[in-house]
């Protein structure tokens, strides 16, 4: 072999060696790189996706957070915590995701969306669950925080290597205006089922329904305005007569007893007649002064223009003050409507009866008749100079109650002649009543825009960034929409409306209401003088509500609201669009998404996987009728009362029921989702009629004796 050949072979081997070495080096470098990439989140261990709005438009420069469930503060919360703004509850605890981002955002795994809305999270995840939360950029006023993936916590295995697309809610601008639900339903006909809900029947013209109202789910809705009670006649004397008397100044709005049975009233003050004028077909209430037959204002006949409530618990009557009555007392003609008298004689859970011992549980209940009664010169009720009078002009329905009932509540203004605060709602061709007298009917009930915001921009653009998509909000913001009315907060007032401060109307300083999609922290700061229900609106345990429209106050304290599995929202249990009714199938009570009376339904079992009979045996050492006992029977006791509630068995057997021997039950379920034991503070050791309304003392009392409860030692809290 020549030297040249040897040299060629050596060169060839060298090249192969160098090539192999280079390849090996590349492999090593790639391995190192891949190892680093894997640690930081390689393509196989990263999370990618796109953030869009409901119109599938990209949401740019938004920050996508992975919030570990361990980072959420899950401490027990009391009503005192909620009310005490000095402990920063509304800043640090009441919004699980937003509070965590604000307090610990720099510690959280996150990524920012690009110009196409795309994001990539390439960080190593721990072995726990995460909520995925989107925070739009500070300059993005078209979108709201949260996203449709923010409700349920996901494990590392669910997320790593996945494509997670997220939709966030839009938001109308401050210049958007209301258009009415009829305009919304014209395009969104699959949501027309709202007309079957109690939300749409809260305010109605007596005996009539508007185009956005259907009462098929409420068989007793017309009981108060039908011929059964408001009898058709030519004069008031032919109507249903109620006796009013036994004034008690220590009571709240029901200072008078009201009964059809005259023997129930010891000292009659007057009579009320409920009748329908045969000629005009107008429903009317006539008040006759018995204590002072010389009263020139008696009899006083008040036309019933609207009913208020009536679907489940109670119904009140909104009356108009006749011009001649106003002028005869030297007042300008009143324009507003005033509540008068409450009917609560519905079968079922608000079963008001004249035989019930407690006046608040009777068929009829006084509702501020004292506003209409002048005590005379001596300032004492029940003397011969008592006379009927005008109520304060500040007591109009429009000023005290309407914000939670009118869609597009606006134009709050003072009538300088009458002194009344008056308001308007959005015009709607299918509305029920012309509240402002401009010739157009108004939407006087909860409509689409009450939850989704004013729809003018959305209608013109057909762009979802101009409307609130509730299911894409953070869970706390969705709940806040309901909580605006289903809580007993107190509002602010401006310098021009000092009379309305601290009322149920959540005005800010320029008389605007909270916008759908606002955070609770912002609502509390800008719209309330008291963040939630006062302690006096709770039972003695200072946990469970005893007054109505406080479901949100209870819910804030529940484990459903803050936990490491699923942040529950109202729509998880309630179908506010009544899709079953729209499909002409049977609606579950309170528009529940599944049957609350069936313990095996998906209502609870979709989250709670347990065997019901076994669960009851472990907790109570009894089967309690096995599968016939629903979860809500024990975990949603009706502690609050809106209408009459129900009177239970007497502990004294055949003795006349009284406050000292008869337990009562409310008609509104607690949203704490806990169990009220017979040993709970407020139940045992309490006078029966003053004890907390708990299921043991009512529904269960048919089988279980309650006689020994007063001697039981309660739990202390």
ABEGO torsion letter per residue (X at the ends): XBAAAAAAAAAAAAAAAAAAAAAAAAAAAAAAAAAAAAAAGBAAABBBEBBBBAAGBBBBGBBBBBBBAAABBABBBBAAAAABAAAGAAAAAABAAAAAAAAAAAABBBBBBBAAGBBBBBBBBBBBBBBBBBBBBAABAABBBGEAAAABBBBAAAABGBBBBBBBBBBBBAABBBAEAAAAAAABAAAAAAAABAAAAABBBBGBBBAABBAAABAAAAAAABAAABBBBABAAABBBBBBEGBBAABBABABBBBABAAABABBABBBBBBBBAAAGBBBBBBBBAABAABAAOBBBBBBABBBEGAAABBBBBBBBBAAAAAAAGBBBBABBBBBEBBAABBEABBBBAABABAAABABBBBGAAAABBAEAAGBBGBAABBBBBBBAAABAAAAAAAAABBGBBGBBBBAAAGBBBBBBBBBAABABBAAGAGBBBBABBBAAAAAEBAAAAAAAGBAAABBBAAABBAAAAAAAAAAAABBBBBBBBAABAAABGBABBBBAAGBBBBBGBBAAAAAAAABABABBBAAABBAAGABBABBGAAAAAAAABAAABBAABBBBAAAABBAAGAAAAAGBBBBBGGBABBAABAABAAAAAABBBBAAAAAAAAAGBAGGEAABBAAAAABBBABBABAEBBBBBAAEABBBBAAABBBBBABBBAAGBBBBAABBGABGBBAAABBBBAAABAAAAABBAAAAAABBBBBX
